[in-house]
C-alpha cells in the first residue's frame, strides 16, 4: 500500500507548528491523529476498492468526519478562514453524517428506499443551507481539553437534535429489521449497527456522567466517531462483497 499519509502530514505540519503549543478544543496531537486516521482510511478505501455506490458513500462519510476534526482544530482561525467560517464548515460536515449512514446501510442491505432517502437528504440540505448562509448561527462558548461547545439557538438546537438523532435511530432500526429479513446480509448490517453504537454509546455515557457535556454533543460524538470509521473499513467493507481493485488483489495474493 502506498504511503498515503505523507501528503496529509505535509499539509498538517504547518498548522501543528502554528497551534501545537496551545491548548485548543482537543489536544493538538489527538486531533491531528484523528484527522490523519480518517483521511488515511479514506485514501486506503480508494486504493483498495473499486468505485461503487458503497465506496463513494463511505469515502464521503470519512471526509465529513475528517473535515469536522480539522474544523475543530482550526476554531481559532487559520488557512485564510475566520473561526466563524470553520464553525460553519464543521456543522455542515457533521450534518451529512446521519443521512450518509442511512444511505450506506440501505446500500449494504440492497434495499431501495428512495422516498426516505429523498426526505433525509432534503432535511440535511435545509440545515446545510441554514448553517452556510445564516449569520451568527453558532458561537463558540467554551473550549475544554476534550471537547468544544458550539452553541446554537435554543429552538435550532431542539430541531437539529431531533433531525440528528431521528435519522441515527431510524438507521439502526432499519438495519436491525433488514438483518432479520435477509440472513445473508445480517452480519454486515450488525457490524454497521455496532459502528453506530461505537460513537453513540460512549457519547451517551459521557452525558450521563456529566450532564453539562450535553451542549458539546457534536464535538464529543465526532471524537468517538473514529471508532465507527475503523469498523467501516475493518469489517463492513470487507464483508460487503464490494469488488477490490486489481492492484489490491495482486498485493493480497503476494502476501
N, C-alpha and C positions, 0 to 999 in steps of 0.2 A: 504494500500500500504506500502511495507517495506521501511524503511528509506535508500534509495539507495544513498543519498547524503553523508552519513557518510564516506564510503570508499574514495570518492573523496576528501572530506575535509581533511582526514588523509594524502592523497598524496600531497595535495596542501599546507598544513600548513608549511612544511619546506621551500618551495620556498617563501611563503609570508614573513616568518621570515627573509629570506636572502635578499629579494628585497623590502620589504614593506616600507622601509624608503627612497626609491629612486624614483624619477620621471622618469619612463620609457616611452614607447611609448603611453601607456594609463595609467591612474592612476591604480595602482595595484588592489584596491578593485573592480573597474569596470571590469577589465579583468578577475579576478577570479570569479566574479559573473556571467559574460557571459559564461565562461568555465563551471561553475557548472550548469547553466541553460541548456546548450546544452547537456551536458552529463547526467544530470538528466532527460531530455526529452528522451534521448536515452534509458536509463535503464527503464524508465516508459513505453516506447513503447514495449520493450522486455517482460516486465512483463504483460502488458495488452493485447497484441495482439498475435495471433498465427503467427508463422513464415511463411510468404508467400513471394513471389517476392516483393510485395509492402513494407512490413515491413523491409525486408533486405535492400532494396534500401534506405528507409527513415533512418534507423539506420546508414548506411554508410555515408549518406549525413550529418547527425548530427555529426558523428565522425569527418568528414573532417572539419566542422565548428569549433568544439571544439579544434581540433589539431592546426588549424590556430591561434586561440586565445592563446593557450599555447605557440606556437612558437613565437608570438609577445611578450608575457610576458618574454620569455627566450632569447630575441635577444642579450642580453649582455653575453650569455653563461650560461651553467649550466647543471646539471644532466649528466655530462660526455661528453657533446657536445659543440662545439665551436659556436660562433654566426653565422658563415657561414653555418654550418650544420643546425641550426634552421631556417635560411632564406630559405634554400633549402626545408626543410620539410614543411615550410609554403606555399611556392609556389606549391609544389606537391599537398598538400591537397586542395587548392582552385582551382587548375586546374581541379579537378574532379567534381566540383560542377555543372557547366552548363550541362555536359553530364549526370550526375545523375538526374538532374532536368528534362531533356528531357525524360529519361527512366521512371521516376516516372510518368510524365504526360501521356506518351503513355500507361503505365500500368493502370492508372486511367480510361483512355478512352477506354481500352480494344481493342486497335488498334495495329496491328503488323507492325512495321516499321524497320525490321531487317537491310536492307541495310543502312538506315540512321543512325541507332544506331552503326553499324559497323564502318561507316565513323566517327561518333562522338568519339567513344572510341579510334579509331586509331589516330585521331588528338590529343586527350588528352594524349595518350601513348607516342606520339612523344615529346610533351612538358615535360612530366614526365621524360622521358629518358634524355632530354636535361638538365633539372634542376638538376637531380640526378648526372650526370656524367660530365657536362661541368664545367671546372674550372673558377672561378671568374665570374659566370653568373649574379650575382646580388650583389649589395653592399647596405649597409645602409647609406643613405645620411644624414638623419635627423630623430630625434625622437622628435616629438612635443607632447604636452599634450594629444591630442586627436587622433593622428594617427602616423604611421611610413611611411617614404618614402623609399621604397625598389626599387632601381633603376636598370633597365635593360638597355642593349644597345639600341640605338635608333631604329635600324631595328627590333630587337627582340620585343621591346615594341609595335611597329605597328602591327606586325604579331600576337602577343599574344592578343592584344586588339581586332583585327578582329576575332580571334578564340573565345574569351570570349563573346564579345557582339553578335557575329554572332549566337552562339548557344542559348544564352539567348533570343534574339529576335525571333529566329526560334521557340523556345518552346512556347513563348507567342502567336505567330501567329497560331501555330498548335493547341494549347489549345482552342483558340477562335474559330477556324474552327471546331474542333471536338465538341465543346459545341453547336454550331449551328446545326450540323448534328445529334446529339444524345441528345435530350432534357432530357432524364433520367440521363445523366452524366453532364448536363450543370452546375448544382450548384457546384459540387465538382471541376470541371475544372475552374470555375470562381474564386473559392477560391484559387486555385493553382496560377492563374494569379495574384490575389491580394497579395499572398505571395511573388511572384517575385517583384511586384511593391513596396512592403514594404521595400525592400533594394535598388532597382534601383532608385526609385524616390527621396528618401532623399539624396542619393549619388549625383545624378544629380543636385539637388538644391544646395548642398554644393559646387559643382564645379562651378555652375553659380554665386554663391555669391562670391566665392574666387577661380578664375581660377588656382591659384597656387596649389590648392589641387588635381588637376588632376593627378599629379605624385604620389598621395597617394591613388588612387582608390582602390587597393586591401585591404588596411588597413581599409579605411572608409566603403567600401561596406560590408566587413565581420563584421564590428561593428554593422551595421544595420541589418545584416542577421539573428540576433537572433529573430527579428520580424517574419521573414519567418519561422524559426524553430517553433515558438509558434503557428503560423497559421497552419502549417503542422499537429501538434499534436492536437490542439484545434478544428480545423474544418475539415481539409482534411481527416485525417484518420477516424474520426467518420462517415463522410459522404460517405466514400469509400465502406462501406459494408465489410471491412476486418474482418474476424472472431475473436472474443475475446478468450482469454484463459479461461479455466474452472474456475480457481480461481478468475479471474477478473469478470466473470459473477456472481459468488457467492457473491462477495463483493458488486456488483451493486444491487443484489436482496435484500441483508440485509439492504442496505442503503434506 
